[in-house]
Amino acid sequence: MKNLPTYEDFINESIFLNEIGEIRNPYKYEIVSDPSDSDSVYRFTNKNGIEYLISFARLDMTTVDVEFGIVDGRKINMKSVANVGDPLTIFSTVFDALVKYVKKNPEIEVISYSPVSNFQDDARREKIYMEYMKKNFDIKKTWKHGPVMVKIK
């Protein structure tokens, strides 16, 4: 039988989160390219030693596309899912970086993202993304145009 985590494990392992969407205990990340550049990249490593990249790519002056995934060589493998039990901490890290990026680039009005799914009609990650969007931005409108588009201004 597996050992059940103790209360201290929850606190120490940063998995004690109040609600999905709240940025709590993100992993430390480093900026690989300047957040004022049109394309910005951030890097972090999770508790299991898996390295991730977060990419913010400007589609135009007011729209940024967000991607994140496991490092595969020198690029992001968007289709790979680690399934190591810390998705909310990973999302907290991504959204911590995103909120700071948007503050540094106030002209951003729309955020675009394409959540990965494990099978057809799998909307779990899309729902997690949207909960983080709702908690961290004042959403004006959402629509799908291939990726999910979220108007924040």
DSSP file (Angstrom, degrees, kcal/mol; ACC not computed):
  #  RESIDUE AA STRUCTURE BP1 BP2  ACC     N-H-->O    O-->H-N    N-H-->O    O-->H-N    TCO  KAPPA ALPHA  PHI   PSI    X-CA   Y-CA   Z-CA
    1    1 A M              0   0    0      0, 0.0     2,-0.1     0, 0.0     3,-0.0   0.000 360.0 360.0 360.0 135.5    0.0    0.0    0.0
    2    2 A K        -     0   0    0      1,-0.1     2,-0.3     0, 0.0     0, 0.0  -0.395 360.0-107.6 -69.3 147.7    1.3    3.4   -0.9
    3    3 A N        -     0   0    0     -2,-0.1    -1,-0.1     1,-0.0     3,-0.0  -0.610  32.2-127.5 -74.5 133.5    1.9    5.9    1.9
    4    4 A L        -     0   0    0     -2,-0.3     2,-0.1     1,-0.1    -1,-0.0  -0.600  30.4-103.9 -79.0 142.6   -0.6    8.6    2.1
    5    5 A P        -     0   0    0      0, 0.0     2,-0.1     0, 0.0    -1,-0.1  -0.376  33.8-135.1 -66.6 144.8    0.8   12.1    2.1
    6    6 A T     >  -     0   0    0      1,-0.1     4,-1.8    -2,-0.1     5,-0.1  -0.400  28.6-100.0 -88.5 172.5    0.8   13.9    5.5
    7    7 A Y  H  > S+     0   0    0      1,-0.2     4,-2.1     2,-0.2     5,-0.2   0.901 126.4  54.3 -58.3 -41.4   -0.3   17.5    6.1
    8    8 A E  H  > S+     0   0    0      1,-0.2     4,-3.4     2,-0.2     5,-0.3   0.868 103.5  56.1 -62.2 -36.8    3.4   18.5    6.1
    9    9 A D  H  > S+     0   0    0      2,-0.2     4,-2.6     1,-0.2     6,-0.3   0.920 106.5  50.3 -60.7 -43.1    3.8   16.8    2.7
   10   10 A F  H  <>S+     0   0    0     -4,-1.8     5,-1.6     2,-0.2     6,-1.0   0.932 116.4  40.7 -61.0 -45.2    1.1   19.0    1.3
   11   11 A I  H ><5S+     0   0    0     -4,-2.1     3,-1.0     1,-0.2    -2,-0.2   0.946 119.7  43.6 -67.9 -48.5    2.7   22.1    2.7
   12   12 A N  H 3<5S+     0   0    0     -4,-3.4    -2,-0.2     1,-0.2    -1,-0.2   0.815 113.9  49.5 -70.1 -31.6    6.3   21.2    1.8
   13   13 A E  T 3<5S-     0   0    0     -4,-2.6    -1,-0.2    -5,-0.3    -2,-0.2   0.379 105.3-125.0 -91.8   5.3    5.5   19.9   -1.7
   14   14 A S  T < 5S+     0   0    0     -3,-1.0    -3,-0.2    -4,-0.3    -4,-0.1   0.816  77.1 119.5  58.7  33.5    3.5   23.0   -2.7
   15   15 A I      < +     0   0    0     -5,-1.6     2,-1.2    -6,-0.3    -4,-0.2   0.338  37.9 102.9-108.6   7.2    0.5   20.9   -3.6
   16   16 A F        +     0   0    0     -6,-1.0     2,-0.4    -5,-0.1    -1,-0.0  -0.764  50.1 166.5 -89.9  97.6   -1.9   22.5   -1.1
   17   17 A L        -     0   0    0     -2,-1.2     3,-0.1     1,-0.1     6,-0.0  -0.923  33.9-149.4-116.9 138.0   -3.9   24.8   -3.4
   18   18 A N  S    S-     0   0    0     -2,-0.4     2,-0.3     1,-0.3    -1,-0.1   0.956  77.4  -5.4 -70.5 -50.3   -7.1   26.5   -2.4
   19   19 A E  S >  S-     0   0    0      3,-0.0     3,-1.7     0, 0.0    -1,-0.3  -0.992  76.9 -97.6-145.8 149.4   -8.7   26.7   -5.8
   20   20 A I  T 3  S+     0   0    0     -2,-0.3     3,-0.1     1,-0.2   115,-0.0  -0.518 111.2  35.2 -64.5 131.3   -7.9   25.9   -9.3
   21   21 A G  T 3  S+     0   0    0      1,-0.4     2,-0.4    -2,-0.2    -1,-0.2   0.083  86.2 115.2 109.9 -21.9   -6.9   29.1  -11.0
   22   22 A E    <   -     0   0    0     -3,-1.7     2,-0.9     1,-0.1    -1,-0.4  -0.649  69.5-125.3 -80.9 135.9   -5.1   30.7   -8.1
   23   23 A I        +     0   0    0     -2,-0.4     2,-0.4    -3,-0.1    66,-0.1  -0.725  44.4 164.7 -82.4 108.7   -1.4   31.2   -8.6
   24   24 A R        -     0   0    0     -2,-0.9    68,-0.1    64,-0.2    69,-0.1  -0.994  57.5 -18.9-131.0 128.6    0.2   29.4   -5.6
   25   25 A N  S    S-     0   0    0     -2,-0.4    68,-0.1     1,-0.1    -1,-0.1   0.875  74.7-166.6  48.0  55.1    3.8   28.4   -5.1
   26   26 A P        -     0   0    0      0, 0.0    64,-0.1     0, 0.0    -1,-0.1  -0.304  27.9 -99.3 -65.7 156.0    4.9   28.5   -8.7
   27   27 A Y        -     0   0    0     62,-0.5     2,-0.3     1,-0.1    19,-0.1  -0.397  45.1 -97.6 -66.6 153.4    8.2   26.8   -9.6
   28   28 A K        -     0   0    0     17,-0.2    17,-0.6    -3,-0.1     2,-0.3  -0.567  50.5-172.2 -70.4 136.3   11.1   29.2   -9.9
   29   29 A Y  E     -A   44   0A   0     -2,-0.3     2,-0.4    15,-0.1    15,-0.2  -0.906  15.8-141.0-131.0 160.1   11.7   30.1  -13.6
   30   30 A E  E     -A   43   0A   0     13,-2.8    13,-2.6    -2,-0.3     2,-0.6  -0.915  21.7-118.2-120.6 148.7   14.3   31.9  -15.5
   31   31 A I  E     -A   42   0A   0     -2,-0.4    11,-0.3    11,-0.2     3,-0.1  -0.752  24.5-177.3 -85.7 122.2   13.8   34.2  -18.5
   32   32 A V  S    S+     0   0    0      9,-3.1     2,-0.3    -2,-0.6    10,-0.2   0.815  75.3  19.6 -88.2 -35.2   15.6   32.8  -21.5
   33   33 A S  S    S-     0   0    0      8,-1.7    -1,-0.3     4,-0.0     8,-0.3  -0.972 101.6 -82.9-134.2 153.0   14.7   35.8  -23.8
   34   34 A D    >   -     0   0    0     -2,-0.3     3,-2.0     1,-0.1     5,-0.1  -0.216  29.9-134.9 -58.3 131.3   13.7   39.3  -22.8
   35   35 A P  T 3  S+     0   0    0      0, 0.0    -1,-0.1     0, 0.0     5,-0.1   0.630 105.0  60.2 -63.9 -12.7    9.9   39.7  -22.0
   36   36 A S  T 3  S+     0   0    0      3,-0.1    -2,-0.1    69,-0.0     4,-0.1   0.548  85.6  98.3 -90.7  -7.1    9.8   42.9  -24.2
   37   37 A D  S <  S-     0   0    0     -3,-2.0     3,-0.1     1,-0.1    -4,-0.0  -0.341  90.3-112.6 -70.2 161.1   10.9   40.9  -27.2
   38   38 A S  S    S+     0   0    0      1,-0.2    20,-1.8    19,-0.1     2,-0.5   0.855 110.0  36.0 -65.7 -33.2    8.2   39.8  -29.6
   39   39 A D  E    S- B   0  57A   0     18,-0.2     2,-0.4    -5,-0.1    18,-0.2  -0.986  78.0-174.3-120.8 123.7    8.8   36.2  -28.7
   40   40 A S  E     - B   0  56A   0     16,-2.7    16,-2.9    -2,-0.5     2,-0.4  -0.927   5.0-163.8-120.2 142.8    9.7   35.5  -25.1
   41   41 A V  E     - B   0  55A   0     -2,-0.4    -9,-3.1    -8,-0.3    -8,-1.7  -0.984   3.9-172.8-129.7 137.1   10.8   32.1  -23.5
   42   42 A Y  E     -AB  31  54A   0     12,-2.5    12,-2.6    -2,-0.4     2,-0.4  -0.902   8.6-154.5-123.5 152.7   11.0   31.1  -19.9
   43   43 A R  E     +AB  30  53A   0    -13,-2.6   -13,-2.8    -2,-0.3     2,-0.3  -0.985  17.5 162.2-132.2 140.8   12.4   27.9  -18.4
   44   44 A F  E     -AB  29  52A   0      8,-1.9     8,-3.4    -2,-0.4     2,-0.4  -0.977  26.3-137.9-149.0 163.4   11.6   26.0  -15.2
   45   45 A T  E     - B   0  51A   0    -17,-0.6     6,-0.2    -2,-0.3   -17,-0.2  -0.986  21.4-137.5-123.9 132.0   12.2   22.5  -13.8
   46   46 A N    >   -     0   0    0      4,-2.5     3,-2.1    -2,-0.4     6,-0.0  -0.181  37.9 -87.9 -81.7-179.6    9.5   20.7  -11.8
   47   47 A K  T 3  S+     0   0    0      1,-0.3    -1,-0.1     2,-0.1    -2,-0.0   0.682 127.2  55.3 -64.0 -18.3   10.0   18.7   -8.6
   48   48 A N  T 3  S-     0   0    0      2,-0.1    -1,-0.3     0, 0.0     3,-0.1   0.312 120.6-105.1 -96.8   7.3   10.7   15.6  -10.6
   49   49 A G  S <  S+     0   0    0     -3,-2.1     2,-0.5     1,-0.3    -2,-0.1   0.603  71.4 145.8  82.0  11.3   13.5   17.2  -12.5
   50   50 A I        -     0   0    0     20,-0.0    -4,-2.5     1,-0.0     2,-0.4  -0.726  43.1-137.2 -85.1 126.4   11.5   17.5  -15.8
   51   51 A E  E     -B   45   0A   0     -2,-0.5    20,-2.8    -6,-0.2     2,-0.3  -0.679  22.2-171.2 -89.6 135.9   12.4   20.7  -17.6
   52   52 A Y  E     -BC  44  70A   0     -8,-3.4    -8,-1.9    -2,-0.4     2,-0.4  -0.878  11.8-152.1-122.2 153.5    9.7   22.9  -19.2
   53   53 A L  E     -BC  43  69A   0     16,-2.4    16,-1.9    -2,-0.3     2,-0.4  -0.972   4.0-158.3-121.2 143.8    9.7   25.9  -21.5
   54   54 A I  E     -BC  42  68A   0    -12,-2.6   -12,-2.5    -2,-0.4     2,-0.4  -0.984  12.8-164.3-116.5 131.3    7.0   28.5  -21.7
   55   55 A S  E     -BC  41  67A   0     12,-3.4    12,-2.3    -2,-0.4     2,-0.6  -0.968  13.5-169.4-122.0 131.8    6.7   30.5  -24.9
   56   56 A F  E     -BC  40  66A   0    -16,-2.9   -16,-2.7    -2,-0.4     2,-0.5  -0.958  15.8-176.2-115.1 109.2    4.9   33.8  -25.4
   57   57 A A  E     -BC  39  65A   0      8,-2.6     8,-3.3    -2,-0.6     2,-0.5  -0.925  23.3-130.9-111.8 125.6    4.8   34.5  -29.2
   58   58 A R  E     - C   0  64A   0    -20,-1.8     6,-0.2    -2,-0.5     3,-0.1  -0.619  19.7-176.2 -75.6 122.1    3.3   37.8  -30.4
   59   59 A L  E    S-     0   0A   0      4,-2.2     2,-0.3    -2,-0.5    -1,-0.2   0.764  75.6 -24.8 -85.2 -30.3    0.8   37.1  -33.2
   60   60 A D  E >  S- C   0  63A   0      3,-1.3     3,-0.6    -3,-0.1    -1,-0.3  -0.879  89.9 -68.4-160.7-170.2    0.3   40.9  -33.7
   61   61 A M  T 3  S+     0   0    0     -2,-0.3    46,-0.1     1,-0.2     3,-0.0   0.778 131.7  29.4 -63.5 -27.0    0.8   44.0  -31.6
   62   62 A T  T 3  S+     0   0    0     46,-0.1    47,-3.1    47,-0.1    48,-2.4   0.404 109.3  73.8-115.6   2.1   -2.2   43.1  -29.3
   63   63 A T  E <   -Cd  60 110A   0     -3,-0.6    -4,-2.2    46,-0.2    -3,-1.3  -0.964  52.0-173.0-125.2 132.3   -2.2   39.3  -29.3
   64   64 A V  E     -Cd  58 111A   0     46,-2.3    48,-3.0    -2,-0.4     2,-0.5  -0.974  14.4-145.7-122.8 137.9    0.1   36.8  -27.6
   65   65 A D  E     -Cd  57 112A   0     -8,-3.3    -8,-2.6    -2,-0.4     2,-0.5  -0.882  14.8-151.5-101.3 130.8    0.1   33.1  -28.1
   66   66 A V  E     +Cd  56 113A   0     46,-3.1    48,-0.6    -2,-0.5     2,-0.3  -0.881  21.0 166.1-105.9 129.5    1.0   31.0  -25.0
   67   67 A E  E     +C   55   0A   0    -12,-2.3   -12,-3.4    -2,-0.5     2,-0.3  -0.988   3.7 171.4-135.0 147.3    2.6   27.6  -25.3
   68   68 A F  E     +C   54   0A   0     -2,-0.3     2,-0.3   -14,-0.2   -14,-0.2  -0.988  12.9 129.2-150.9 153.9    4.3   25.4  -22.7
   69   69 A G  E     -C   53   0A   0    -16,-1.9   -16,-2.4    -2,-0.3     9,-0.2  -0.984  55.4 -49.0 179.7-177.6    5.6   21.9  -22.6
   70   70 A I  E     -CE  52  77A   0      7,-1.0     7,-2.8    10,-0.4     2,-0.3  -0.472  60.7-105.5 -74.8 141.1    8.4   19.6  -21.8
   71   71 A V  E     - E   0  76A   0    -20,-2.8     2,-0.4     5,-0.2     5,-0.2  -0.518  36.5-178.9 -69.9 129.0   11.8   20.5  -23.2
   72   72 A D  E >   - E   0  75A   0      3,-2.8     3,-1.1    -2,-0.3     2,-0.6  -0.848  67.3 -52.0-129.6  92.3   12.7   18.2  -26.1
   73   73 A G  T 3  S-     0   0    0     -2,-0.4     4,-0.1     1,-0.2    -2,-0.0  -0.690 120.3 -24.4  74.5-118.7   16.2   19.2  -27.3
   74   74 A R  T 3  S+     0   0    0     -2,-0.6     2,-0.3    -3,-0.1    -1,-0.2   0.134 127.6  65.4-112.7  18.5   15.9   23.0  -27.8
   75   75 A K  E <  S-E   72   0A   0     -3,-1.1    -3,-2.8    -5,-0.1     2,-0.5  -0.848  85.7 -95.1-135.2 171.9   12.2   23.2  -28.4
   76   76 A I  E     -E   71   0A   0     -2,-0.3     2,-1.0    -5,-0.2    -5,-0.2  -0.747  22.9-148.6 -89.0 129.5    8.9   22.7  -26.6
   77   77 A N  E >   +E   70   0A   0     -7,-2.8    -7,-1.0    -2,-0.5     3,-0.8  -0.825  19.3 179.8 -95.5  94.9    7.2   19.3  -27.0
   78   78 A M  T 3  S+     0   0    0     -2,-1.0    -1,-0.2     1,-0.2    38,-0.1   0.724  75.2  55.8 -70.1 -23.3    3.6   20.5  -26.8
   79   79 A K  T 3  S+     0   0    0     -3,-0.1     2,-0.4    -9,-0.1    -1,-0.2   0.622  86.7  95.0 -87.2 -12.9    2.1   17.0  -27.2
   80   80 A S    <   -     0   0    0     -3,-0.8     2,-0.5   -10,-0.1   -10,-0.4  -0.641  53.8-168.9 -85.4 134.1    4.1   15.4  -24.4
   81   81 A V        -     0   0    0     -2,-0.4    -3,-0.0     1,-0.1    -2,-0.0  -0.989  11.3-159.3-122.8 125.7    2.3   15.2  -21.0
   82   82 A A        -     0   0    0     -2,-0.5    -1,-0.1   -32,-0.0    -2,-0.0   0.851  11.2-161.9 -75.2 -34.9    4.4   14.2  -18.0
   83   83 A N        +     0   0    0      1,-0.1    -2,-0.0     2,-0.0    -1,-0.0   0.932  39.4 139.9  49.9  52.9    1.6   13.0  -15.7
   84   84 A V  S    S-     0   0    0      0, 0.0    -1,-0.1     0, 0.0    -2,-0.0   0.243  73.9 -99.0-110.3  11.6    3.7   13.3  -12.6
   85   85 A G  S    S+     0   0    0      1,-0.0     3,-0.1     3,-0.0    -2,-0.0   0.665  98.3  92.7  89.0  16.1    1.0   14.7  -10.3
   86   86 A D     >  +     0   0    0      1,-0.1     4,-2.0     2,-0.1     3,-0.2  -0.094  33.2 132.1-132.4  42.1    1.8   18.4  -10.3
   87   87 A P  H  > S+     0   0    0      0, 0.0     4,-2.8     0, 0.0     5,-0.2   0.858  75.2  53.0 -63.4 -34.5   -0.4   20.0  -13.0
   88   88 A L  H  > S+     0   0    0      2,-0.2     4,-2.3     1,-0.2   -64,-0.2   0.864 109.4  48.2 -71.4 -33.6   -1.7   22.8  -10.8
   89   89 A T  H  > S+     0   0    0     -3,-0.2     4,-1.9     2,-0.2   -62,-0.5   0.882 112.6  49.7 -69.9 -37.2    1.8   23.9   -9.8
   90   90 A I  H  X S+     0   0    0     -4,-2.0     4,-2.4     2,-0.2    -2,-0.2   0.939 112.6  46.3 -65.0 -46.6    2.9   23.8  -13.5
   91   91 A F  H  X S+     0   0    0     -4,-2.8     4,-2.9     1,-0.2     5,-0.3   0.890 109.8  55.0 -63.2 -38.0   -0.2   25.9  -14.4
   92   92 A S  H  X S+     0   0    0     -4,-2.3     4,-2.1     1,-0.2    -1,-0.2   0.901 109.3  48.0 -59.8 -39.7    0.6   28.3  -11.5
   93   93 A T  H  X S+     0   0    0     -4,-1.9     4,-2.1     2,-0.2    -2,-0.2   0.935 112.4  47.7 -66.1 -47.0    4.1   28.7  -12.9
   94   94 A V  H  X S+     0   0    0     -4,-2.4     4,-2.3     1,-0.2    -2,-0.2   0.924 115.7  44.4 -60.4 -45.7    2.9   29.3  -16.5
   95   95 A F  H  X S+     0   0    0     -4,-2.9     4,-2.8     2,-0.2     5,-0.2   0.812 107.9  57.5 -74.9 -28.8    0.3   31.9  -15.3
   96   96 A D  H  X S+     0   0    0     -4,-2.1     4,-1.8    -5,-0.3    -1,-0.2   0.945 112.4  42.3 -60.8 -46.6    2.7   33.6  -13.0
   97   97 A A  H  X S+     0   0    0     -4,-2.1     4,-2.3     2,-0.2    -2,-0.2   0.897 114.7  51.5 -65.5 -40.5    5.0   34.2  -15.9
   98   98 A L  H  X S+     0   0    0     -4,-2.3     4,-2.8     2,-0.2     5,-0.2   0.926 108.2  50.0 -64.6 -46.0    2.0   35.2  -18.2
   99   99 A V  H  X S+     0   0    0     -4,-2.8     4,-2.1     1,-0.2    -1,-0.2   0.922 113.6  46.3 -59.3 -44.1    0.6   37.7  -15.7
  100  100 A K  H  X S+     0   0    0     -4,-1.8     4,-2.0    -5,-0.2    -1,-0.2   0.883 111.5  52.3 -65.6 -38.3    4.0   39.4  -15.4
  101  101 A Y  H  X S+     0   0    0     -4,-2.3     4,-1.3     2,-0.2    -2,-0.2   0.931 110.2  47.7 -63.0 -45.9    4.4   39.3  -19.2
  102  102 A V  H  < S+     0   0    0     -4,-2.8     6,-0.3     1,-0.2    -2,-0.2   0.886 110.8  51.7 -65.0 -38.5    1.1   41.0  -19.8
  103  103 A K  H  < S+     0   0    0     -4,-2.1    -1,-0.2     1,-0.2    -2,-0.2   0.885 111.5  47.1 -64.2 -37.2    1.9   43.7  -17.1
  104  104 A K  H  < S+     0   0    0     -4,-2.0    -1,-0.2     1,-0.3    -2,-0.2   0.716 119.0  42.2 -76.0 -20.2    5.2   44.4  -18.8
  105  105 A N    ><  +     0   0    0     -4,-1.3     3,-2.1    -5,-0.2    -1,-0.3  -0.685  69.1 174.2-125.3  75.3    3.4   44.5  -22.2
  106  106 A P  T 3   +     0   0    0      0, 0.0    -1,-0.1     0, 0.0    -3,-0.1   0.594  69.8  74.1 -65.7 -10.3    0.2   46.5  -21.5
  107  107 A E  T 3   +     0   0    0     -3,-0.1     2,-0.3   -46,-0.1    -5,-0.1   0.628  69.8 111.2 -76.1 -11.0   -0.7   46.6  -25.2
  108  108 A I    <   +     0   0    0     -3,-2.1   -45,-0.2    -6,-0.3   -46,-0.1  -0.490  30.6 158.7 -66.8 124.1   -1.7   42.9  -25.0
  109  109 A E        +     0   0    0    -47,-3.1    43,-3.3    -2,-0.3    44,-1.1   0.580  59.7  44.7-116.7 -22.8   -5.5   42.6  -25.3
  110  110 A V  E     -dF  63 151A   0    -48,-2.4   -46,-2.3    41,-0.2     2,-0.5  -0.987  59.8-160.0-132.8 135.6   -5.9   39.0  -26.4
  111  111 A I  E     -dF  64 150A   0     39,-2.6    39,-2.5    -2,-0.4     2,-0.4  -0.961  12.1-163.2-114.0 130.9   -4.3   35.8  -25.2
  112  112 A S  E     +dF  65 149A   0    -48,-3.0   -46,-3.1    -2,-0.5     2,-0.3  -0.898  14.4 165.3-113.2 140.0   -4.3   32.7  -27.5
  113  113 A Y  E     -dF  66 148A   0     35,-2.2    35,-2.9    -2,-0.4   -46,-0.1  -0.993  27.2-153.5-152.6 154.1   -3.7   29.1  -26.4
  114  114 A S        -     0   0    0    -48,-0.6    -2,-0.0    -2,-0.3     2,-0.0  -0.860  23.9-148.0-128.3  94.1   -4.1   25.6  -27.7
  115  115 A P        -     0   0    0      0, 0.0     2,-0.2     0, 0.0    11,-0.1  -0.330  16.7-119.6 -67.3 143.7   -4.5   23.1  -24.9
  116  116 A V        -     0   0    0    -38,-0.1     2,-0.4   -36,-0.1     9,-0.3  -0.552  27.8-160.8 -78.3 144.7   -3.2   19.6  -25.4
  117  117 A S        -     0   0    0     -2,-0.2     3,-0.1     1,-0.1     6,-0.1  -0.966  20.6-146.8-127.4 148.3   -5.7   16.7  -25.1
  118  118 A N  S    S+     0   0    0     -2,-0.4     2,-0.3     1,-0.2    -1,-0.1   0.718  84.4   2.0 -82.5 -22.3   -5.0   13.0  -24.6
  119  119 A F  S >  S-     0   0    0      3,-0.0     3,-1.7     0, 0.0    -1,-0.2  -0.959  99.2 -61.3-156.9 167.7   -7.9   11.9  -26.7
  120  120 A Q  T 3  S+     0   0    0     -2,-0.3     3,-0.1     1,-0.3    -2,-0.1  -0.260 121.1  12.5 -58.1 139.1  -10.7   13.4  -28.9
  121  121 A D  T 3  S+     0   0    0      1,-0.2     2,-0.9    -4,-0.0    -1,-0.3   0.685  85.0 148.5  65.0  21.7  -13.1   15.7  -27.1
  122  122 A D    <   +     0   0    0     -3,-1.7    -1,-0.2     1,-0.1     4,-0.2  -0.782  12.2 165.5 -85.8 107.0  -10.8   15.8  -24.0
  123  123 A A     >  +     0   0    0     -2,-0.9     4,-2.2     1,-0.1     5,-0.2   0.218  38.5 108.6-108.5  13.1  -11.4   19.3  -22.6
  124  124 A R  H  > S+     0   0    0      1,-0.2     4,-1.9     2,-0.2    -1,-0.1   0.931  83.3  41.7 -59.8 -48.9   -9.8   18.9  -19.2
  125  125 A R  H  > S+     0   0    0     -9,-0.3     4,-2.9     1,-0.2    -1,-0.2   0.869 111.6  56.4 -69.4 -34.3   -6.7   21.1  -19.9
  126  126 A E  H  > S+     0   0    0      1,-0.2     4,-2.3     2,-0.2    -1,-0.2   0.903 107.8  49.0 -61.0 -39.6   -8.9   23.7  -21.7
  127  127 A K  H  X S+     0   0    0     -4,-2.2     4,-2.1     2,-0.2    -2,-0.2   0.890 110.7  49.7 -66.8 -39.4  -11.0   23.9  -18.5
  128  128 A I  H  X S+     0   0    0     -4,-1.9     4,-2.1     2,-0.2    -2,-0.2   0.940 110.4  50.7 -64.4 -45.9   -7.9   24.3  -16.3
  129  129 A Y  H  X S+     0   0    0     -4,-2.9     4,-2.5     1,-0.2    -2,-0.2   0.940 110.8  49.5 -52.8 -48.6   -6.6   27.1  -18.6
  130  130 A M  H  X S+     0   0    0     -4,-2.3     4,-2.8     1,-0.2    -1,-0.2   0.866 107.0  53.8 -65.6 -36.3  -10.0   28.9  -18.5
  131  131 A E  H  X S+     0   0    0     -4,-2.1     4,-1.9     2,-0.2    -1,-0.2   0.913 111.1  46.6 -63.0 -40.7  -10.1   28.7  -14.7
  132  132 A Y  H  X S+     0   0    0     -4,-2.1     4,-1.5     2,-0.2    -2,-0.2   0.889 111.8  51.7 -67.4 -38.3   -6.6   30.3  -14.5
  133  133 A M  H  X S+     0   0    0     -4,-2.5     4,-2.1    -5,-0.2     3,-0.3   0.946 110.3  48.6 -61.0 -48.1   -7.8   32.9  -17.1
  134  134 A K  H  < S+     0   0    0     -4,-2.8    -1,-0.2     1,-0.2    -2,-0.2   0.878 113.9  45.8 -61.0 -39.2  -10.9   33.8  -15.0
  135  135 A K  H  < S+     0   0    0     -4,-1.9    -1,-0.2    -5,-0.2    -2,-0.2   0.753 123.1  32.9 -76.0 -23.8   -8.9   34.1  -11.8
  136  136 A N  H  < S+     0   0    0     -4,-1.5     2,-0.3    -3,-0.3    -2,-0.2   0.544 116.6  41.6-115.5  -9.0   -6.1   36.2  -13.2
  137  137 A F  S  < S-     0   0    0     -4,-2.1     2,-1.2    -5,-0.2    -1,-0.1  -0.965  76.1-116.3-138.7 154.6   -7.6   38.4  -16.0
  138  138 A D        -     0   0    0     14,-0.3     2,-0.3    -2,-0.3    -4,-0.1  -0.756  41.8-149.1 -88.8  92.7  -10.8   40.4  -16.5
  139  139 A I        +     0   0    0     -2,-1.2    13,-0.2    -5,-0.2     3,-0.1  -0.467  25.7 175.0 -73.3 127.5  -12.2   38.4  -19.4
  140  140 A K        -     0   0    0     11,-3.4     2,-0.3     1,-0.4    12,-0.2   0.772  67.1 -13.4 -96.5 -35.6  -14.2   40.4  -21.8
  141  141 A K  E     -G  151   0A   0     10,-1.1    10,-3.1     2,-0.0    -1,-0.4  -0.975  54.4-156.6-165.4 149.1  -14.9   37.7  -24.5
  142  142 A T  E     +G  150   0A   0     -2,-0.3     2,-0.3     8,-0.2     8,-0.2  -0.983  19.7 158.3-132.4 149.0  -13.7   34.2  -25.5
  143  143 A W  E     -G  149   0A   0      6,-2.1     6,-3.5    -2,-0.3     2,-0.5  -0.977  34.7-117.9-158.9 162.9  -14.0   32.5  -28.8
  144  144 A K  E     +G  148   0A   0     -2,-0.3     4,-0.2     4,-0.2    -2,-0.0  -0.932  32.2 159.8-111.1 129.4  -12.3   29.6  -30.8
  145  145 A H  S    S-     0   0    0      2,-2.6     3,-0.1    -2,-0.5    -1,-0.0  -0.527  89.1 -59.1-138.4  65.4  -10.5   30.3  -34.0
  146  146 A G  S    S+     0   0    0      3,-0.0     2,-0.1    -2,-0.0     3,-0.0  -0.782 137.8  42.8  83.0 -91.5   -8.4   27.1  -34.0
  147  147 A P  S    S-     0   0    0      0, 0.0    -2,-2.6     0, 0.0     2,-0.4  -0.345 106.4 -94.4 -74.6 165.8   -6.8   28.1  -30.7
  148  148 A V  E     -FG 113 144A   0    -35,-2.9   -35,-2.2    -4,-0.2     2,-0.4  -0.680  40.8-155.7 -78.0 133.2   -8.9   29.5  -27.8
  149  149 A M  E     -FG 112 143A   0     -6,-3.5    -6,-2.1    -2,-0.4     2,-0.5  -0.943   8.5-169.1-115.1 133.0   -8.8   33.3  -27.9
  150  150 A V  E     -FG 111 142A   0    -39,-2.5   -39,-2.6    -2,-0.4     2,-0.6  -0.968  11.5-150.4-127.1 116.7   -9.4   35.3  -24.7
  151  151 A K  E     +FG 110 141A   0    -10,-3.1   -11,-3.4    -2,-0.5   -10,-1.1  -0.755  19.5 172.5 -85.8 123.0  -10.0   39.1  -24.8
  152  152 A I              0   0    0    -43,-3.3   -14,-0.3    -2,-0.6   -42,-0.2   0.496 360.0 360.0-109.9  -7.6   -8.7   40.6  -21.6
  153  153 A K              0   0    0    -44,-1.1   -43,-0.1   -16,-0.1   -44,-0.1   0.289 360.0 360.0-141.0 360.0   -9.0   44.3  -22.5
